[in-house]
Amino acid sequence: MDWSVSAPGHASVRSGPSRRTIRYGIIALAVAAMLCAYIVVVVTRADAAETLLSQGKPTTASSAESAATPASSATDGNAGTRWSSAFTMPQWIQVDLGSQQSITRVALNWEAAYATAFTIQTSNDAANWTQIYSTTTGAGGSAVSLSVTGSGRYVRLNATAKATQYGISLWEFQVFGGSPSTPGSCGATNAALNKTALASSTENAGTPASSAFDGNTGTRWSSAASDPQWLRVDLGSVQAVCGVTLNWEAAYATAFQIQTSNDGNTWTTIYTTTTGTGGVQNLNVTGSGRYVRMNGTARATQYGYSLWEFQVRVGGVPSTTNDTPSSPSQSPQNPGNSVLLSYKKPAVASTSQNDTNCNPCTPDKAFDNDPASRWATSPDNGWVDPGWIYVDLGATASIKQVVLQWDPAYAVSYQIQTSNDAANWTPIYSTTTGKGFKETLTVNGSGRYVRMYGTQRSNGYGYSIWEFKVYGTGGAPTQPPAPPADPIFPATNLVWQDEFNTGTNVDTAKWHVDPGTGQNGEIQYYSNLNNTSIQGGSLVIEARKETAGGRDYTSGRINTSTTFTTQYGRVEARIKVPKGNGLWPAFWMMGADFLQGRPWPYNGEIDIMEILGKSTTDVYSTLHAPAYNGGGGYGQKLTTVDLSLDYHVYSVEWDSKHMTFRVDNTVILVANKDTVETTRGPWVYDHQFYLILNLAVGGDFPGPIDASTPFPSRMYVDYVRVYK
């Protein structure tokens, strides 16, 4: 998220490959609304009665305006990419659902070049078509929802008249259908989405195992260039597996097996082939297990194996009470009877940075148990090889494990060394293939001093480490502060709430009213109480067209910064959102250390819900941290029912290992701490956060308002509750 202004003070961030410029202003209690551009993706249930069938499926069209607007862009789940046709009529776009399906709804998100006359058609062979919808008065728009009745493997929009001199263009073409899966039938939901993944190898840090299960067809897993190689997913519990979809990159398998296991050790083959053709493979299988694996035994190319997506379908709906992956067993934090030896111990480095770009990035920051502070070598004389940092454990210790959380300026070649005098060093680990991110190293050595000695940098910058942790026995360890206990979910102890049942406006004993201008290109002024009220048992946040604070629109923003903070638990709110271009309702949390002067995004941000008024069938959940924020935030979009038509419960269940975001009972995103650390960067959420509600107008993410945007527009909040 691009955090730029918080009235009346400000903090801004410019991110580069390994150096982040931070300008410190006066940090006020006011906190501003937000921007998120997202990793958008997901094949999941649309609501209790329908399933999104088309996302990520093979899509073709009569034509494409250019290579930048292919047919596949209309079914990729990304509202920022589109298909556009040639400028003649007729034109069509069709999606292959992979098997015959019952079709109940088609959703169209038109670009300005829309069709005035078109039909929706279905087919089982892509040759003989049956019409299930027709219009000659299409009006375009971003949220066209067509109730239909039909069935088929292929669904086509066939346009015969257009509204402009251009062709026709769709941001999204979504096909819904089916009914809830029942035991014994094969569901359409991807049971592997965001579950814990593991692979025999990865080509590099940019192609981890988790990328095949993130729902994003723009990210991928790729292996080392040898046989055999495997990729597996943990479904969280034993499931009846009835279907697997493999979306191969060009480096595919000609021979592979699909296998299941209950323990991750003993495997049963439920599908095998020696004539794999790559592309998108929809496999009907029969088996059961907690773990599902693709085991590749022969490659089609000289490269390794590479999958954009690996989806698993199961008989019955995957349990919603066991949808958070367990932490991978390969990354223990306390091996054996080891303890953390390096916390708050004296540190020395070859050089360090301490300037406006990284202030301070001194050696001690790698050993402070704070994942949002780091050590970096000096840009003046430290962007050279070798570069090193060591810690004094205070006494001789037996070293069993070293954990490095790298900044993007990581070491490709380095050693872990020990010493008793900080002069003579013994290597206990060495690599020439460092991958960055989080590296958990099993070692065996002894010494008072432990050093990372880098001999080859990953890029033109220096070396930089967020956290350097040494585990073992002996030494003179300082015990870090004990973390709070993790809640047990479902959490039932209600620790804070506002039901909005009394008074005429917000309770200032619970909420801090946050006036000021917006940021991220927003055009509203947040007023002091004038745009909030209590009506009919709900908080109403109202956006109006009126002049205040130098802006032509006003709205409301409140937070609990001065009244309530929480670490872990279930945080939820029941909200009804407004519809209209440029409207931007949000329910989110900010790290409370922002109030003590730590700038965004170093304090961390947890976006439970963001919805854009132009597309109220989409809900976004996202995490922001110093290593991933703004357009690179760790997040996901869920496409579901029209959320502006009724109240829905938006929640996060949060502990020291994961967060699970939901709308009602449907999972939007599961963020596993170990996955985030090994693929994106530090997990900065193990501290106090406060709650925020706001309704923004305009901005970089929702886009501009237009003549159709209704004013006043209202965001209704039935309640906010926090459970431990």
MARVO-332665 format. One record per residue (C-alpha): residue in one letter; x, y, z. Coordinates in steps of 0.25 Angstrom, whole numbers, padded with zeros to 4 digits, always signed. Example, Ala and Ser with C-alpha at 12.3 -4.5 7.8 and 13.67 -1.06 7.14 Angstrom:
% residues 2
A+0049-0018+0031;S+0055-0004+0029;
% end
This chain:
% residues 724
M+0000+0000+0000;D+0005+0014-0003;W+0004+0021+0010;S+0007+0036+0007;V-0001+0046+0016;S-0007+0045+0030;A-0013+0058+0034;P-0008+0066+0040;G+0006+0060+0039;H+0012+0050+0028;A+0021+0039+0025;S+0025+0034+0011;V+0032+0022+0006;R+0039+0020-0008;S+0043+0006-0010;G+0055+0001-0018;P+0062-0012-0019;S+0069-0012-0006;R+0068+0003-0001;R+0055+0010+0004;T+0055+0025+0006;I+0046+0029+0018;R+0043+0043+0021;Y+0039+0045+0035;G+0028+0056+0038;I+0020+0058+0051;I+0013+0045+0053;A-0002+0049+0057;L-0012+0040+0063;A-0020+0042+0050;V-0018+0031+0041;A-0022+0032+0026;A-0029+0022+0017;M-0022+0013+0008;L-0018+0008-0006;C-0016-0006-0010;A-0013-0011-0024;Y-0013-0026-0023;I-0009-0039-0026;V-0023-0043-0031;V-0027-0057-0033;V-0036-0068-0028;V-0045-0079-0032;T-0055-0081-0021;R-0069-0082-0017;A-0077-0069-0021;D-0088-0071-0010;A-0095-0082-0004;A-0102-0086-0017;E-0093-0084-0028;T-0078-0086-0032;L-0069-0077-0041;L-0066-0087-0052;S-0059-0079-0063;Q-0047-0073-0056;G-0033-0077-0061;K-0040-0086-0072;P-0036-0087-0086;T-0042-0075-0094;T-0043-0071-0108;A-0049-0060-0117;S-0052-0056-0131;S-0041-0046-0130;A-0032-0038-0121;E-0029-0023-0123;S-0014-0026-0120;A-0005-0035-0113;A-0007-0027-0100;T-0022-0030-0099;P-0024-0045-0101;A-0036-0053-0099;S-0030-0059-0086;S-0030-0046-0079;A-0045-0046-0078;T-0044-0059-0069;D-0032-0057-0061;G-0039-0050-0049;N-0031-0037-0051;A-0040-0025-0053;G-0028-0018-0058;T-0026-0026-0070;R-0036-0027-0082;W-0039-0034-0095;S-0043-0025-0107;S-0047-0029-0121;A-0045-0023-0135;F-0054-0012-0138;T-0064-0020-0147;M-0076-0027-0144;P-0080-0038-0140;Q-0069-0042-0130;W-0069-0053-0119;I-0062-0058-0107;Q-0063-0072-0101;V-0058-0080-0089;D-0056-0095-0088;L-0061-0099-0074;G-0054-0113-0076;S-0066-0121-0074;Q-0081-0120-0076;Q-0087-0110-0065;S-0100-0105-0060;I-0100-0090-0063;T-0108-0080-0054;R-0101-0066-0056;V-0092-0059-0065;A-0085-0046-0060;L-0079-0036-0069;N-0070-0024-0066;W-0070-0016-0078;E-0059-0006-0082;A-0065+0007-0089;A-0065-0001-0102;Y-0077-0010-0099;A-0088-0017-0107;T-0102-0012-0109;A-0107-0025-0115;F-0102-0039-0111;T-0106-0053-0107;I-0100-0063-0097;Q-0099-0077-0103;T-0095-0091-0098;S-0089-0103-0105;N-0084-0116-0102;D-0075-0117-0114;A-0072-0102-0118;A-0079-0104-0131;N-0094-0105-0128;W-0099-0094-0119;T-0111-0092-0110;Q-0116-0078-0107;I-0119-0075-0092;Y-0119-0060-0092;S-0121-0049-0102;T-0122-0034-0102;T-0122-0022-0112;T-0122-0011-0102;G-0109-0014-0094;A-0104-0002-0086;G-0090-0006-0082;G-0085-0004-0068;S-0076-0011-0058;A-0085-0020-0051;V-0095-0026-0061;S-0101-0039-0055;L-0109-0048-0064;S-0118-0059-0058;V-0118-0070-0068;T-0122-0085-0069;G-0114-0094-0077;S-0103-0105-0078;G-0091-0107-0086;R-0076-0108-0086;Y-0074-0096-0094;V-0080-0082-0091;R-0080-0071-0101;L-0083-0056-0102;N-0087-0053-0117;A-0088-0038-0120;T-0095-0033-0132;A-0095-0018-0129;K-0086-0009-0122;A-0087+0005-0115;T-0075+0012-0120;Q-0066+0013-0132;Y-0057+0003-0126;G-0059-0012-0124;I-0064-0018-0111;S-0056-0020-0098;L-0058-0027-0085;W-0049-0026-0073;E-0056-0039-0067;F-0065-0049-0073;Q-0070-0058-0062;V-0078-0071-0062;F-0085-0076-0050;G-0092-0089-0048;G-0095-0102-0041;S-0099-0103-0026;P-0092-0106-0013;S-0084-0119-0014;T-0090-0131-0006;P-0082-0143-0001;G-0080-0152-0012;S-0079-0142-0023;C-0067-0134-0028;G-0067-0120-0024;A-0063-0108-0033;T-0055-0101-0022;N-0040-0102-0022;A-0037-0109-0009;A-0022-0106-0010;L-0023-0091-0011;N-0013-0084-0002;K-0010-0097+0005;T+0004-0101+0010;A+0013-0105-0001;L+0026-0112-0002;A+0035-0117-0014;S+0047-0125-0017;S+0054-0113-0022;T+0052-0099-0027;E+0059-0092-0039;N+0060-0079-0031;A+0054-0070-0020;G+0044-0064-0030;T+0038-0078-0033;P+0034-0084-0020;A+0025-0096-0018;S+0014-0087-0012;S+0013-0080-0025;A+0006-0092-0031;F-0005-0091-0021;D-0007-0076-0020;G-0018-0075-0030;N-0010-0065-0038;T-0007-0070-0053;G+0004-0060-0054;T+0013-0067-0043;R+0019-0080-0044;W+0027-0092-0037;S+0039-0097-0045;S+0048-0108-0041;A+0063-0111-0043;A+0066-0117-0057;S+0067-0132-0053;D+0058-0144-0051;P+0050-0147-0043;Q+0044-0135-0037;W+0031-0133-0029;L+0022-0123-0024;R+0012-0125-0013;V+0001-0118-0005;D-0005-0121+0009;L-0020-0120+0009;G-0021-0119+0024;S-0029-0131+0026;V-0032-0145+0019;Q-0041-0142+0007;A-0047-0150-0004;V-0039-0145-0017;C-0047-0145-0030;G-0041-0136-0039;V-0027-0129-0042;T-0024-0117-0051;L-0010-0115-0056;N-0007-0102-0063;W+0007-0104-0068;E+0017-0094-0073;A+0025-0097-0085;A+0034-0106-0077;Y+0024-0118-0074;A+0025-0132-0071;T+0023-0143-0081;A+0023-0154-0071;F+0017-0152-0057;Q+0008-0157-0046;I-0003-0151-0037;Q-0001-0157-0023;T-0008-0156-0010;S-0003-0158+0004;N-0009-0157+0019;D+0005-0155+0025;G+0013-0148+0014;N+0022-0161+0014;T+0015-0173+0008;W+0009-0169-0006;T-0003-0176-0014;T-0003-0173-0029;I-0017-0169-0034;Y-0013-0164-0048;T-0001-0167-0057;T+0003-0163-0071;T+0016-0164-0080;T+0010-0156-0091;G+0007-0142-0084;T+0005-0131-0094;G+0006-0119-0085;G-0004-0107-0085;V-0016-0108-0076;Q-0019-0122-0072;N-0032-0125-0065;L-0031-0139-0059;N-0042-0147-0053;V-0037-0156-0042;T-0042-0164-0030;G-0034-0165-0017;S-0033-0159-0003;G-0022-0153+0005;R-0017-0140+0013;Y-0006-0138+0003;V-0007-0138-0012;R+0006-0138-0021;M+0010-0137-0035;N+0022-0146-0037;G+0030-0143-0050;T+0039-0154-0056;A+0041-0149-0070;R+0043-0134-0075;A+0038-0129-0088;T+0050-0119-0089;Q+0064-0117-0084;Y+0059-0109-0073;G+0052-0114-0060;Y+0037-0115-0057;S+0028-0102-0056;L+0014-0100-0052;W+0006-0087-0053;E-0005-0094-0044;F-0008-0107-0038;Q-0023-0109-0033;V-0029-0120-0026;R-0044-0123-0025;V-0050-0131-0015;G-0063-0138-0012;G-0071-0129-0003;V-0068-0115+0001;P-0054-0114+0008;S-0056-0111+0023;T-0056-0096+0027;T-0051-0100+0041;N-0038-0106+0036;D-0034-0096+0025;T-0022-0091+0031;P-0009-0098+0027;S+0000-0103+0038;S+0014-0098+0038;P+0024-0106+0029;S+0032-0116+0038;Q+0045-0113+0031;S+0046-0100+0038;P+0047-0102+0053;Q+0050-0090+0061;N+0056-0097+0073;P+0063-0110+0069;G+0065-0120+0080;N+0067-0113+0093;S+0073-0101+0086;V+0069-0087+0090;L+0071-0073+0083;L+0085-0069+0086;S+0087-0056+0078;Y+0076-0047+0083;K+0081-0033+0087;K+0096-0038+0087;P+0107-0028+0082;A+0109-0028+0067;V+0120-0024+0057;A+0119-0023+0042;S+0129-0019+0031;T+0121-0006+0028;S+0107-0001+0031;Q+0097+0009+0026;N+0092+0021+0034;D+0086+0031+0025;T+0072+0037+0020;N+0070+0024+0012;C+0073+0014+0023;N+0073+0021+0037;P+0078+0013+0044;C+0082+0000+0038;T+0093-0003+0048;P+0098-0017+0051;D+0090-0018+0064;K+0077-0017+0056;A+0079-0031+0051;F+0079-0037+0065;D+0067-0029+0072;N+0056-0039+0069;D+0049-0027+0061;P+0046-0032+0047;A+0043-0018+0042;S+0058-0013+0045;R+0070-0017+0037;W+0085-0017+0035;A+0091-0012+0022;T+0105-0010+0017;S+0108+0005+0014;P+0105+0010+0000;D+0118+0018+0001;N+0128+0007+0002;G+0120-0006+0005;W+0114-0010-0008;V+0126-0019-0010;D+0130-0033-0008;P+0133-0038+0003;G+0123-0033+0013;W+0120-0038+0027;I+0113-0037+0040;Y+0116-0045+0053;V+0110-0046+0067;D+0116-0048+0080;L+0108-0059+0088;G+0116-0055+0101;A+0122-0069+0103;T+0125-0081+0095;A+0112-0088+0090;S+0109-0100+0082;I+0102-0095+0069;K+0091-0104+0063;Q+0083-0094+0054;V+0084-0081+0047;V+0072-0074+0042;L+0074-0062+0032;Q+0063-0053+0027;W+0069-0046+0015;D+0065-0033+0009;P+0065-0033-0006;A+0080-0030-0005;Y+0084-0044-0001;A+0096-0053-0003;V+0097-0063-0014;S+0110-0069-0009;Y+0113-0068+0006;Q+0118-0076+0018;I+0113-0077+0033;Q+0126-0077+0041;T+0129-0078+0056;S+0141-0073+0064;N+0146-0072+0079;D+0153-0059+0077;A+0146-0052+0065;A+0159-0053+0057;N+0161-0068+0053;W+0148-0073+0046;T+0143-0087+0044;P+0133-0090+0033;I+0121-0098+0038;Y+0112-0096+0025;S+0115-0091+0011;T+0106-0089-0001;T+0108-0083-0015;T+0093-0084-0018;G+0087-0075-0008;K+0072-0071-0011;G+0069-0060-0001;F+0057-0058+0006;K+0057-0067+0019;E+0067-0077+0020;T+0067-0087+0031;L+0080-0094+0032;T+0083-0107+0040;V+0098-0106+0045;N+0107-0112+0055;G+0119-0104+0061;S+0123-0097+0073;G+0129-0083+0076;R+0126-0070+0083;Y+0125-0062+0070;V+0116-0066+0058;R+0118-0059+0045;M+0111-0058+0032;Y+0122-0056+0022;G+0117-0052+0008;T+0125-0054-0004;Q+0115-0051-0016;R+0104-0041-0016;S+0091-0044-0023;N+0090-0030-0029;G+0098-0017-0030;Y+0095-0013-0016;G+0101-0018-0004;Y+0097-0028+0007;S+0084-0026+0016;I+0078-0035+0026;W+0065-0032+0034;E+0068-0043+0044;F+0080-0052+0047;K+0076-0063+0058;V+0086-0073+0064;Y+0080-0085+0072;G+0088-0095+0080;T+0092-0097+0095;G+0102-0090+0104;G+0106-0076+0101;A+0100-0065+0110;P+0086-0064+0104;T+0077-0052+0108;Q+0062-0057+0108;P+0054-0049+0098;P+0040-0044+0103;A+0030-0055+0104;P+0020-0054+0093;P+0005-0055+0097;A-0002-0068+0096;D-0008-0071+0082;P-0024-0072+0083;I-0031-0085+0080;F-0041-0083+0069;P-0052-0082+0068;A-0050-0071+0078;T-0061-0069+0088;N-0057-0059+0098;L-0062-0045+0094;V-0052-0035+0098;W-0057-0022+0091;Q-0069-0018+0083;D-0078-0007+0078;E-0092-0011+0074;F-0096+0004+0070;N-0109+0002+0078;T-0109+0015+0086;G-0107+0030+0084;T-0107+0038+0071;N-0092+0038+0068;V-0080+0030+0070;D-0076+0027+0084;T-0063+0035+0086;A-0059+0026+0098;K-0057+0015+0087;W-0054+0022+0075;H-0044+0034+0071;V-0051+0042+0060;D-0040+0045+0049;P-0042+0057+0041;G-0033+0062+0030;T-0030+0060+0015;G-0029+0047+0009;Q-0017+0042+0001;N-0014+0032-0011;G-0021+0042-0020;E-0034+0042-0012;I-0043+0054-0013;Q-0051+0055+0000;Y-0049+0062+0013;Y-0051+0054+0025;S-0060+0063+0034;N-0060+0063+0049;L-0073+0055+0053;N-0082+0062+0042;N-0081+0050+0033;T-0084+0039+0044;S-0097+0036+0051;I-0104+0024+0058;Q-0117+0021+0051;G-0126+0008+0053;G-0115+0001+0061;S-0104+0003+0051;L-0092+0013+0049;V-0094+0021+0036;I-0082+0027+0029;E-0087+0036+0019;A-0080+0042+0007;R-0086+0055+0001;K-0083+0065-0010;E-0080+0077-0002;T-0068+0086+0000;A-0060+0085+0013;G-0045+0086+0016;G-0042+0090+0001;R-0049+0078-0005;D-0062+0077-0012;Y-0066+0064-0005;T-0067+0060+0010;S-0067+0046+0017;G-0064+0040+0030;R-0052+0032+0036;I-0051+0026+0051;N-0041+0018+0058;T-0038+0012+0072;S-0024+0018+0072;T-0026+0024+0086;T-0036+0015+0092;F-0033+0000+0088;T-0022-0009+0082;T-0021-0024+0080;Q-0011-0034+0077;Y-0017-0047+0071;G-0031-0052+0072;R-0043-0051+0063;V-0046-0037+0058;E-0060-0036+0051;A-0070-0026+0046;R-0083-0027+0039;I-0084-0017+0028;K-0093-0013+0016;V-0085-0005+0006;P-0089+0005-0004;K-0089+0003-0020;G-0084+0014-0029;N-0071+0018-0037;G-0060+0023-0029;L-0066+0019-0015;W-0056+0011-0006;P-0061+0006+0007;A-0051-0001+0016;F-0049-0009+0029;W-0034-0010+0033;M-0024-0009+0044;M-0011-0002+0046;G+0001-0005+0055;A+0000+0003+0067;D+0015+0006+0067;F+0011+0016+0056;L+0006+0025+0067;Q+0020+0025+0074;G+0027+0030+0061;R+0030+0017+0053;P+0026+0020+0038;W+0017+0012+0029;P+0019+0001+0025;Y+0029-0003+0035;N+0018-0003+0046;G+0010-0013+0037;E-0004-0012+0032;I-0015-0023+0032;D-0026-0020+0022;I-0038-0028+0026;M-0047-0023+0015;E-0046-0013+0003;I-0057-0012-0007;L-0058-0004-0019;G-0071+0003-0022;K-0070+0000-0037;S-0069-0015-0035;T-0076-0019-0022;T-0075-0034-0025;D-0060-0033-0022;V-0054-0033-0008;Y-0039-0031-0005;S-0031-0035+0007;T-0017-0031+0008;L-0004-0030+0017;H+0006-0019+0015;A+0020-0019+0021;P+0033-0012+0017;A+0037-0023+0008;Y+0023-0024+0001;N+0014-0013+0000;G+0006-0004-0009;G+0004-0012-0022;G+0013-0023-0017;G+0005-0025-0004;Y+0002-0040+0000;G-0013-0041-0003;Q-0024-0047-0011;K-0037-0044-0017;L-0050-0052-0016;T-0061-0051-0026;T-0074-0054-0020;V-0089-0048-0019;D-0092-0034-0020;L-0088-0029-0006;S-0095-0016-0007;L-0109-0023-0006;D-0108-0027+0009;Y-0099-0028+0021;H-0088-0037+0021;V-0078-0041+0032;Y-0063-0038+0029;S-0053-0044+0038;V-0039-0049+0041;E-0034-0060+0050;W-0020-0056+0054;D-0009-0063+0062;S+0006-0063+0062;K+0006-0073+0051;H-0004-0069+0041;M-0016-0060+0037;T-0029-0065+0031;F-0038-0055+0024;R-0053-0058+0021;V-0065-0051+0016;D-0077-0059+0024;N-0072-0073+0024;T-0064-0072+0011;V-0049-0071+0011;I-0043-0060+0004;L-0028-0061+0008;V-0020-0070+0016;A-0006-0064+0020;N+0003-0074+0026;K+0015-0067+0033;D+0026-0077+0028;T+0021-0076+0014;V+0021-0061+0014;E+0035-0061+0020;T+0040-0071+0010;T+0034-0064-0002;R+0032-0049+0001;G+0039-0044+0013;P+0038-0042+0028;W+0025-0044+0036;V+0023-0031+0044;Y+0009-0034+0050;D+0013-0040+0064;H+0010-0027+0072;Q-0002-0018+0075;F-0011-0012+0064;Y-0023-0003+0065;L-0036-0003+0056;I-0040+0006+0045;L-0053+0009+0038;N-0054+0018+0026;L-0061+0022+0013;A-0052+0028+0003;V-0056+0035-0010;G-0047+0034-0023;G-0033+0030-0022;D-0023+0022-0030;F-0029+0009-0026;P-0044+0011-0028;G-0043+0020-0039;P-0050+0033-0042;I-0065+0036-0039;D-0074+0040-0050;A-0088+0045-0053;S-0094+0032-0048;T-0088+0032-0034;P-0099+0034-0024;F-0097+0045-0013;P-0099+0044-0002;S-0094+0029-0002;R-0094+0021+0011;M-0086+0010+0018;Y-0094+0003+0029;V-0087-0004+0040;D-0096-0013+0049;Y-0085-0016+0059;V-0070-0018+0061;R-0065-0029+0071;V-0052-0035+0075;Y-0051-0049+0081;K-0039-0055+0088;
% end
